[in-house]
Amino acid sequence: MPREKNPETPSSRKRAPRKAPAELTVVSPAPIFVDPEKRAALIARAAYFRAQNRGFAPGGELADWLAAEAEVDAELLRGGAKPTFG
């Protein structure tokens, strides 16, 4: 005896299309913009502390400055309230 088709059986029900997962939006704080003189002062201070940590040995001034510059710029782009160095 053949089975009767029942519209309530799972095989004959139509499914609604799946919704795509909502995209996650990461909200990062706005970068802090400072005037060039303030930025240079922050870099100089961070470079000084880097030199102090290595005992003011000669030959690392450029590396200290470049590392301090990267550190200050990263902190400003992160949107930290005040960069803290030292």
C-alpha positions in Angstrom: 0.0 0.0 0.0 1.6 3.3 -1.1 2.1 6.0 1.5 0.0 9.1 1.3 1.7 12.4 1.0 1.2 14.5 4.0 2.1 18.2 3.6 3.2 18.2 7.3 6.0 15.7 6.7 9.5 17.2 6.9 10.3 16.2 3.3 7.6 18.4 1.8 7.9 21.5 3.9 9.7 24.4 2.5 12.4 26.0 4.6 13.0 29.7 4.8 16.5 30.7 3.6 19.1 31.0 6.3 20.1 34.4 7.3 23.7 35.3 6.8 25.5 35.9 10.1 25.6 39.5 11.0 29.0 41.1 10.4 30.9 42.0 13.5 31.8 45.6 13.7 34.9 46.4 15.8 34.7 49.9 17.1 38.1 51.2 17.9 38.7 54.5 19.7 39.5 57.5 17.5 43.2 58.2 17.1 44.5 61.2 19.0 45.9 63.9 16.8 48.6 66.1 18.2 50.6 68.9 16.7 54.0 68.0 15.3 55.9 69.7 18.1 54.0 67.7 20.8 54.6 64.5 18.9 58.3 65.2 18.6 58.5 65.9 22.3 56.8 62.6 23.1 59.2 60.8 20.8 62.2 62.5 22.3 61.1 61.6 25.8 60.5 58.0 24.9 63.9 57.8 23.1 65.6 59.2 26.2 64.1 56.5 28.4 65.1 53.9 25.9 68.7 55.2 25.9 68.6 55.3 29.7 67.5 51.7 29.9 70.5 50.7 27.8 72.9 52.7 29.9 73.4 55.5 27.3 75.9 53.3 25.4 76.9 55.0 22.2 75.7 53.8 18.8 72.1 53.1 19.5 70.6 56.6 19.2 69.0 56.0 15.8 67.5 52.7 16.9 66.2 54.4 20.1 64.6 57.2 18.1 63.0 54.9 15.5 61.6 52.6 18.2 60.3 55.5 20.2 58.7 57.0 17.1 56.9 53.7 16.3 55.8 53.4 20.0 54.4 56.9 20.1 52.6 56.6 16.8 51.1 53.3 17.8 49.8 54.7 21.0 48.3 57.8 19.3 46.6 55.6 16.6 45.2 53.3 19.3 43.6 56.4 20.8 45.1 56.2 24.2 44.3 59.2 26.4 47.9 60.1 27.1 50.9 58.1 25.9 52.8 56.9 28.9 56.5 56.3 28.4 59.3 55.6 30.9 
